[in-house]
């Protein structure tokens, strides 16, 4: 799971924090778009207005889209948010399955009961970045190895016709088999054991009853809690041969993969936390992709999310340097279109504001005395992996 970043102004070339000013048109459409000032909003208008729907709000109210608001009599499935203006073709398919239980014999994190991670709320600011001792580092190695195993098991099930809810079931069972608690379950009231983000979903997709289709891409984000430590990893996978044959899908997936790889090359003692974002954004732009700013990498150890925050975009203002014994994730989210995002009414599913494809990759990293150890590294038989970038065609 990605950490939510401080809300930034979305004005063109603006690095300031956003205030309460929103675009009136976006507000009517239910889209978040915050600016730091009226002057910044005016200066950015010519680019910003491009994300508005061509259909007016009045026409949308007069002729609402034909969506399912009641359960289908044949299947019992339904769209829980029929009046929401989705940015792409993906729709939630409810009802969600009931919450999967975790035996009491498996240690639970503090938020498992009521959804509130109280231990995380005690730690703020760069002065609280934890340096892990040898025993704690070994605890992180163990849980991250387990997380990789579980992700690989789940990825082998990502094929046409399989629902994301089934993938959640697979992840949940694999966690329990390893005496581990699936960290996302009830974290800030997240209802499932894994995040499954399909197509235009940037992150935090909730597993539901929608079957995967040949041509989809899916990010599977797995975190385990084992013996007091969290291990966090995700990858994006191609669903069926049609996905691998789609140049746009390949471009966004492989660009995201390479952005993570290039940023990991920087990690060593003394690395500035703001540096990975510069490398990630430069490479994304070279492939005509954008970098999501709303979510960032995060510290991880006995806490699921903690300091430091690692932004993925260039010219960020992150403060601090890497030191041996620090553990954190880098998890760039790369979009084909705009970097802006929009959250569904479930308060979790974050999608691209223009409905274009998004991809993400994540590793948990341990800073060593002379470099970095990728604790969630791929195994020789891990499914997925890079495929050739499509050859550019001349228009």
C-alpha positions as CSV (number, residue, x, y, z in Angstrom):
1,X,0.0,0.0,0.0
2,X,1.2,3.5,-0.9
3,X,1.4,6.3,1.6
4,X,-0.9,9.3,0.9
5,X,1.3,12.3,0.1
6,X,0.8,15.9,1.3
7,X,-1.8,17.4,-1.1
8,X,0.0,19.6,-3.6
9,X,-1.3,22.4,-5.9
10,X,-2.0,20.9,-9.3
11,X,-1.2,24.2,-11.1
12,X,1.2,24.1,-14.0
13,X,4.8,24.0,-12.7
14,X,3.7,24.8,-9.2
15,X,5.4,23.2,-6.2
16,X,3.4,24.8,-3.4
17,X,1.0,23.0,-1.1
18,X,-2.6,23.3,-2.1
19,X,-5.1,25.4,-0.2
20,X,-8.9,25.0,-0.1
21,X,-9.5,26.6,-3.6
22,X,-11.0,24.1,-6.1
23,X,-11.9,24.4,-9.7
24,X,-15.7,25.1,-9.8
25,X,-16.3,22.8,-12.8
26,X,-14.4,19.9,-11.2
27,X,-16.3,20.5,-8.0
28,X,-19.6,20.1,-9.8
29,X,-18.3,16.9,-11.4
30,X,-17.2,15.5,-8.1
31,X,-13.5,15.7,-9.1
32,X,-10.8,16.8,-6.7
33,X,-8.6,19.6,-8.1
34,X,-7.0,21.9,-5.5
35,X,-4.9,25.0,-6.2
36,X,-2.8,27.2,-4.0
37,X,-4.2,30.5,-5.2
38,X,-6.6,32.2,-7.6
39,X,-3.7,33.4,-9.7
40,X,-2.3,29.9,-10.0
41,X,-5.7,28.6,-11.1
42,X,-6.0,31.3,-13.8
43,X,-2.5,30.7,-15.1
44,X,-3.1,26.9,-15.3
45,X,-6.6,27.2,-16.9
46,X,-5.8,26.4,-20.5
47,X,-4.2,23.1,-19.6
48,X,-6.5,22.2,-16.7
49,X,-9.7,22.6,-18.6
50,X,-8.7,19.7,-20.9
51,X,-9.6,17.2,-18.3
52,X,-13.2,18.3,-18.1
53,X,-15.8,16.2,-19.7
54,X,-17.2,17.5,-22.9
55,X,-20.7,16.7,-21.7
56,X,-22.2,19.4,-19.5
57,X,-23.3,18.6,-16.0
58,X,-26.9,19.6,-16.9
59,X,-27.1,17.1,-19.7
60,X,-25.6,14.4,-17.4
61,X,-28.4,15.1,-14.9
62,X,-31.1,15.1,-17.6
63,X,-29.8,11.9,-19.3
64,X,-28.1,9.9,-16.6
65,X,-25.9,7.0,-17.8
66,X,-27.4,3.6,-18.1
67,X,-25.8,1.8,-15.1
68,X,-27.0,-1.0,-12.9
69,X,-28.3,0.4,-9.6
70,X,-30.2,-2.7,-8.5
71,X,-28.8,-6.2,-8.3
72,X,-29.0,-8.1,-11.5
73,X,-31.8,-10.7,-11.0
74,X,-29.8,-13.4,-12.7
75,X,-26.5,-12.9,-10.9
76,X,-27.1,-10.7,-7.9
77,X,-24.3,-8.4,-9.0
78,X,-24.5,-4.6,-9.1
79,X,-22.6,-1.3,-9.4
80,X,-22.7,0.3,-5.9
81,X,-22.1,3.8,-7.2
82,X,-24.4,4.2,-10.2
83,X,-24.4,8.0,-10.4
84,X,-20.6,8.4,-10.0
85,X,-18.9,9.7,-13.1
86,X,-16.2,7.2,-13.7
87,X,-13.1,8.3,-15.7
88,X,-12.6,5.1,-17.6
89,X,-14.5,1.9,-18.5
90,X,-13.8,0.0,-15.2
91,X,-16.7,-0.4,-12.8
92,X,-16.9,-2.0,-9.3
93,X,-18.9,-5.3,-9.3
94,X,-20.5,-5.9,-5.9
95,X,-21.5,-7.4,-3.5
96,X,-18.1,-7.8,-1.9
97,X,-17.5,-11.2,-0.2
98,X,-17.6,-11.3,3.5
99,X,-14.5,-10.4,5.5
100,X,-12.1,-13.4,5.6
101,X,-11.2,-14.4,9.2
102,X,-7.7,-14.7,10.6
103,X,-7.1,-17.2,13.4
104,X,-6.3,-15.7,16.8
105,X,-3.2,-17.9,16.9
106,X,-1.6,-15.6,14.2
107,X,-0.3,-12.3,15.7
108,X,-2.5,-9.4,14.6
109,X,-1.3,-5.8,14.1
110,X,-2.9,-3.2,16.4
111,X,-5.4,-2.0,13.8
112,X,-6.8,-5.4,13.0
113,X,-9.8,-5.0,15.4
114,X,-11.0,-1.4,14.9
115,X,-9.1,-0.2,11.8
116,X,-7.0,2.4,13.6
117,X,-3.2,2.1,13.4
118,X,-2.5,3.8,16.7
119,X,1.2,2.7,16.8
120,X,1.8,4.6,13.5
121,X,0.2,7.8,14.8
122,X,2.8,8.1,17.5
123,X,5.6,8.6,15.0
124,X,5.9,11.7,12.9
125,X,8.9,13.7,11.5
126,X,12.2,12.7,10.1
127,X,13.8,12.5,13.5
128,X,11.9,9.3,14.1
129,X,13.2,7.3,11.2
130,X,14.1,4.0,12.7
131,X,17.5,2.3,12.3
132,X,17.0,-1.5,12.5
133,X,19.4,-3.6,14.4
134,X,20.7,-7.0,13.2
135,X,17.8,-9.0,14.6
136,X,15.2,-6.5,13.2
137,X,16.9,-6.6,9.8
138,X,16.6,-10.4,9.8
139,X,12.9,-10.1,10.8
140,X,12.4,-7.9,7.7
141,X,14.3,-10.3,5.5
142,X,12.0,-13.1,6.6
143,X,8.7,-11.3,6.1
144,X,9.8,-9.9,2.7
145,X,10.7,-13.4,1.5
146,X,7.2,-14.6,2.5
147,X,5.6,-11.6,0.8
148,X,7.4,-12.4,-2.4
149,X,6.2,-16.0,-2.2
150,X,2.6,-14.9,-1.7
151,X,2.8,-12.4,-4.5
152,X,4.1,-15.0,-6.9
153,X,1.3,-17.4,-5.9
154,X,-1.3,-14.7,-6.6
155,X,0.3,-13.6,-9.9
156,X,0.0,-17.2,-11.2
157,X,-3.8,-16.9,-10.8
158,X,-4.1,-13.6,-12.8
159,X,-5.7,-14.8,-16.0
160,X,-8.8,-14.1,-18.0
161,X,-12.0,-15.1,-16.2
162,X,-10.6,-15.0,-12.7
163,X,-12.2,-12.5,-10.4
164,X,-10.1,-10.2,-8.2
165,X,-12.0,-11.5,-5.2
166,X,-10.6,-15.0,-6.0
167,X,-7.1,-13.5,-6.0
168,X,-7.9,-12.0,-2.6
169,X,-8.9,-15.4,-1.4
170,X,-5.7,-16.9,-2.7
171,X,-3.6,-14.2,-1.0
172,X,-5.5,-14.6,2.3
173,X,-5.0,-18.4,2.4
174,X,-1.3,-18.1,1.4
175,X,-0.7,-15.6,4.2
176,X,-2.4,-17.8,6.8
177,X,-0.3,-20.8,5.6
178,X,2.8,-18.8,6.5
179,X,1.5,-17.8,9.9
180,X,1.1,-14.3,8.7
181,X,-1.6,-11.6,8.9
182,X,-2.4,-9.9,5.5
183,X,-1.5,-6.4,6.4
184,X,-4.1,-4.5,4.3
185,X,-7.0,-6.3,6.0
186,X,-8.9,-3.6,8.1
187,X,-6.0,-1.1,7.8
188,X,-7.8,2.2,8.0
189,X,-10.9,0.0,7.4
190,X,-9.7,-1.5,4.0
191,X,-12.0,-4.5,3.6
192,X,-9.7,-7.0,1.9
193,X,-6.4,-8.8,2.2
194,X,-4.7,-7.5,-0.9
195,X,-5.0,-4.5,-3.3
196,X,-5.9,-5.4,-6.9
197,X,-5.6,-2.4,-9.3
198,X,-6.9,-3.0,-12.8
199,X,-6.2,-0.8,-15.9
200,X,-6.9,2.8,-15.0
201,X,-6.7,2.1,-11.3
202,X,-3.5,3.7,-9.9
203,X,-3.6,1.9,-6.5
204,X,-5.7,0.6,-3.6
205,X,-8.2,-1.2,-5.8
206,X,-10.7,-3.3,-3.8
207,X,-11.0,-7.0,-4.9
208,X,-14.6,-7.6,-6.2
209,X,-16.6,-9.9,-8.5
210,X,-15.4,-8.5,-11.8
211,X,-13.6,-11.2,-13.9
212,X,-10.3,-10.3,-15.4
213,X,-10.4,-9.9,-19.2
214,X,-7.9,-10.7,-21.9
215,X,-6.2,-7.3,-22.4
216,X,-6.3,-6.1,-18.8
217,X,-3.3,-5.2,-16.8
218,X,-3.4,-5.7,-13.0
219,X,-1.3,-4.6,-10.1
220,X,-1.3,-6.9,-7.2
221,X,-0.1,-5.3,-4.0
222,X,0.8,-7.7,-1.2
223,X,1.9,-7.0,2.4
224,X,2.4,-9.5,5.1
225,X,2.7,-9.1,8.9
226,X,4.9,-11.8,10.4
227,X,6.6,-12.0,13.8
228,X,6.0,-8.3,14.3
229,X,7.3,-7.0,10.9
230,X,5.6,-5.9,7.7
231,X,6.9,-6.8,4.2
232,X,5.4,-4.8,1.2
233,X,5.7,-5.6,-2.5
234,X,3.7,-5.1,-5.7
235,X,4.0,-5.8,-9.4
236,X,1.9,-5.2,-12.5
237,X,1.0,-8.1,-14.7
238,X,-0.4,-8.6,-18.2
239,X,-3.7,-10.5,-18.4
240,X,-3.7,-12.7,-21.5
241,X,-2.0,-12.2,-24.8
242,X,-4.0,-9.2,-25.8
243,X,-2.4,-7.2,-23.0
244,X,1.1,-8.1,-24.2
245,X,0.1,-7.1,-27.7
246,X,-1.1,-3.6,-26.7
247,X,1.7,-1.1,-27.2
248,X,0.2,1.4,-24.7
249,X,-0.1,-1.3,-22.0
250,X,3.5,-2.5,-22.6
251,X,4.8,1.1,-22.5
252,X,3.2,2.0,-19.2
253,X,4.0,-1.3,-17.5
254,X,7.7,-1.5,-18.6
255,X,8.3,2.2,-18.0
256,X,7.0,1.7,-14.4
257,X,9.2,-1.4,-13.9
258,X,12.3,0.5,-15.2
259,X,11.5,3.6,-13.1
260,X,11.7,1.4,-10.0
261,X,14.9,-0.4,-11.1
262,X,16.6,2.9,-11.9
263,X,15.6,4.5,-8.6
264,X,16.9,1.5,-6.6
265,X,20.3,2.0,-8.2
266,X,20.6,5.3,-6.3
267,X,19.9,3.8,-2.8
268,X,22.9,3.8,-0.5
269,X,24.0,5.7,2.6
270,X,23.8,9.4,2.0
271,X,21.1,9.2,-0.7
272,X,18.8,12.2,-0.4
273,X,15.1,11.1,-0.1
274,X,14.2,13.6,-2.8
275,X,16.6,12.1,-5.4
276,X,14.6,9.0,-6.5
277,X,11.8,11.2,-7.8
278,X,14.1,13.1,-10.1
279,X,15.3,9.9,-11.8
280,X,11.8,8.4,-11.9
281,X,10.2,11.5,-13.5
282,X,13.0,11.9,-16.1
283,X,12.6,8.3,-17.3
284,X,8.8,8.5,-17.3
285,X,8.8,11.6,-19.4
286,X,11.3,10.1,-21.8
287,X,8.5,7.5,-22.5
288,X,5.8,10.1,-22.7
289,X,4.3,9.0,-19.3
290,X,3.5,10.9,-16.2
291,X,4.2,10.3,-12.5
292,X,1.5,10.2,-9.8
293,X,2.1,12.8,-7.0
294,X,-0.6,11.9,-4.5
295,X,1.1,8.7,-3.2
296,X,4.6,7.9,-2.2
297,X,7.0,5.3,-0.9
298,X,7.3,4.9,2.8
299,X,9.2,3.6,5.7
300,X,8.3,0.1,6.8
301,X,9.3,-2.1,9.7
302,X,7.2,-3.0,12.8
303,X,4.9,-0.3,11.4
304,X,3.1,-0.7,8.0
305,X,3.6,3.0,7.1
306,X,6.1,5.3,8.8
307,X,8.9,7.8,8.0
308,X,10.5,8.5,5.7
309,X,8.2,9.4,2.8
310,X,9.8,8.8,-0.7
311,X,8.1,11.0,-3.4
312,X,8.3,9.7,-6.9
313,X,8.1,13.0,-8.8
314,X,10.9,15.4,-9.7
315,X,11.8,18.6,-7.8
316,X,10.1,17.4,-4.6
317,X,10.9,18.8,-1.2
318,X,11.5,15.6,0.7
319,X,14.0,16.1,3.6
320,X,16.5,13.6,4.9
321,X,19.2,11.1,3.9
322,X,19.4,7.3,3.8
323,X,21.4,5.6,6.5
324,X,22.4,2.0,7.1
325,X,19.6,0.0,8.8
326,X,16.8,2.1,7.3
327,X,14.0,0.2,5.6
328,X,11.6,1.8,3.1
329,X,9.7,1.2,-0.1
330,X,9.9,2.8,-3.5
331,X,6.8,2.3,-5.6
332,X,6.4,4.6,-8.6
333,X,2.9,4.9,-10.1
334,X,3.2,5.7,-13.8
335,X,0.3,6.9,-16.0
336,X,-0.1,7.1,-19.8
337,X,-2.0,10.4,-19.6
338,X,-2.3,12.9,-16.8
339,X,-0.7,12.4,-13.4
340,X,-3.8,13.5,-11.7
341,X,-6.0,11.0,-9.8
342,X,-9.6,10.6,-8.8
343,X,-10.9,8.4,-5.9
344,X,-14.1,6.3,-6.2
345,X,-16.8,6.7,-3.5
346,X,-15.4,3.6,-1.7
347,X,-12.7,6.0,-0.4
348,X,-10.0,3.7,-1.6
349,X,-9.9,3.0,-5.3
350,X,-7.7,5.7,-6.9
351,X,-8.0,6.0,-10.7
352,X,-6.4,8.2,-13.3
353,X,-8.4,11.5,-13.9
354,X,-8.6,10.8,-17.6
355,X,-9.2,7.1,-17.6
356,X,-5.8,6.2,-19.1
357,X,-3.8,3.2,-18.0
358,X,-1.6,3.2,-14.9
359,X,1.1,0.7,-13.7
360,X,3.1,0.4,-10.5
361,X,6.0,-1.7,-9.1
362,X,7.2,-1.8,-5.5
363,X,10.1,-3.2,-3.5
364,X,10.9,-3.1,0.2
365,X,14.6,-2.0,0.5
366,X,17.1,-2.2,3.3
367,X,20.0,0.3,3.3
368,X,23.3,-1.4,3.9
369,X,26.7,-0.1,4.8
370,X,27.7,0.2,1.2
371,X,24.5,0.1,-0.8
372,X,21.1,-1.6,-0.7
373,X,19.5,-5.0,-0.3
374,X,16.3,-5.6,-2.2
375,X,14.4,-7.6,0.4
376,X,11.5,-8.5,-2.0
377,X,13.7,-9.4,-5.0
378,X,12.3,-11.6,-7.7
379,X,13.0,-15.3,-7.5
380,X,14.2,-17.4,-10.5
381,X,10.7,-18.8,-11.0
382,X,8.7,-15.6,-10.2
383,X,5.9,-15.1,-12.8
384,X,5.7,-12.0,-14.9
385,X,8.9,-10.1,-15.7
386,X,9.8,-7.6,-18.4
387,X,8.8,-8.0,-22.1
388,X,10.2,-6.1,-25.0
389,X,9.0,-2.5,-25.5
390,X,6.9,-2.1,-28.6
391,X,8.6,-0.6,-31.6
392,X,7.5,2.9,-32.3
393,X,5.4,3.4,-35.4
394,X,5.5,6.5,-37.6
395,X,2.2,8.3,-38.0
